[in-house]
């Protein structure tokens, strides 16, 4: 969300593979769970956008983001994809691509 605010986006669509988090982001009910503070922070940032959407996407359909997150956590990096696909994501996706028999 911070990147969207920084770049001046008016519409923000967020997709995630945690159904619980997405549902909590979609509701305006006060959240008392462990992640409640994070959910409240997300809700407080929604005012910066004309429209926000939170959508569940299964991990199997979210391969690119999953690889990016996993590698960034391993390396202790934070990435914002401006200008292309990271090399390690491209290589990981190529490894997963089905090969044609010789």
C-alpha positions as CSV (number, residue, x, y, z in Angstrom):
1,X,0.0,0.0,0.0
2,X,2.9,2.4,0.8
3,X,4.1,2.0,-2.8
4,X,0.7,2.8,-4.2
5,X,0.5,5.9,-1.9
6,X,4.0,7.0,-2.9
7,X,3.2,6.6,-6.6
8,X,-0.1,8.4,-6.3
9,X,-2.3,5.5,-7.5
10,X,-6.1,6.2,-7.1
11,X,-7.1,2.6,-7.4
12,X,-5.5,-0.3,-5.5
13,X,-6.2,-4.0,-6.0
14,X,-4.5,-6.4,-3.6
15,X,-4.5,-10.1,-4.1
16,X,-3.3,-12.6,-1.5
17,X,-3.4,-16.3,-0.8
18,X,-4.5,-16.0,2.9
19,X,-8.3,-16.2,2.8
20,X,-8.4,-15.0,6.5
21,X,-6.3,-11.9,5.9
22,X,-8.3,-11.0,2.7
23,X,-11.6,-11.4,4.6
24,X,-10.4,-9.2,7.4
25,X,-9.3,-6.6,5.0
26,X,-12.7,-6.6,3.3
27,X,-14.7,-6.0,6.4
28,X,-14.8,-2.9,8.6
29,X,-15.4,-4.8,11.8
30,X,-12.8,-4.2,14.6
31,X,-10.3,-7.0,14.6
32,X,-9.1,-8.3,17.9
33,X,-6.9,-11.1,16.5
34,X,-3.1,-11.2,16.6
35,X,-3.0,-9.5,13.2
36,X,-5.6,-6.9,14.2
37,X,-3.0,-4.1,14.3
38,X,-1.9,-4.9,10.8
39,X,-5.5,-5.0,9.6
40,X,-6.2,-1.6,11.2
41,X,-3.1,-0.2,9.6
42,X,-4.3,-1.4,6.2
43,X,-7.7,0.1,6.8
44,X,-6.1,3.5,7.8
45,X,-4.2,3.6,4.5
46,X,-7.4,2.9,2.4
47,X,-8.3,6.6,2.6
48,X,-5.4,7.4,0.3
49,X,-7.2,5.7,-2.6
50,X,-10.5,6.3,-4.4
51,X,-11.0,2.5,-4.7
52,X,-9.5,-0.5,-2.9
53,X,-10.1,-4.1,-3.5
54,X,-8.9,-7.2,-1.7
55,X,-9.1,-10.5,-3.5
56,X,-8.3,-14.1,-2.6
57,X,-6.1,-16.0,-5.1
58,X,-5.0,-19.6,-4.4
59,X,-1.2,-20.0,-4.0
60,X,-1.2,-22.3,-7.1
61,X,-2.3,-19.3,-9.2
62,X,0.0,-16.9,-7.4
63,X,3.3,-18.6,-8.3
64,X,5.1,-15.4,-9.3
65,X,4.3,-13.5,-6.1
66,X,5.0,-16.6,-4.0
67,X,8.5,-17.1,-5.5
68,X,9.3,-13.4,-5.1
69,X,8.3,-13.3,-1.5
70,X,10.1,-16.6,-0.6
71,X,13.4,-15.4,-2.2
72,X,13.1,-11.9,-0.7
73,X,12.7,-13.4,2.8
74,X,15.7,-15.7,2.2
75,X,17.9,-12.8,1.2
76,X,16.4,-10.3,3.7
77,X,15.4,-8.0,0.8
78,X,12.4,-5.9,0.1
79,X,11.5,-5.7,-3.6
80,X,9.1,-3.5,-5.6
81,X,8.9,-4.6,-9.2
82,X,9.4,-1.5,-11.1
83,X,10.7,-2.2,-14.5
84,X,10.7,-5.9,-14.8
85,X,11.0,-9.4,-13.4
86,X,13.8,-10.3,-11.0
87,X,16.3,-12.7,-12.4
88,X,15.8,-15.3,-9.6
89,X,12.0,-15.2,-10.2
90,X,12.5,-15.7,-14.0
91,X,14.8,-18.7,-13.3
92,X,12.5,-20.3,-10.8
93,X,9.5,-20.0,-13.2
94,X,11.6,-21.6,-16.0
95,X,12.4,-24.5,-13.7
96,X,8.7,-25.1,-13.0
97,X,7.7,-24.8,-16.7
98,X,6.8,-28.2,-18.2
99,X,9.3,-29.5,-20.6
100,X,8.5,-31.0,-24.0
101,X,9.9,-34.5,-24.5
102,X,12.9,-34.8,-26.8
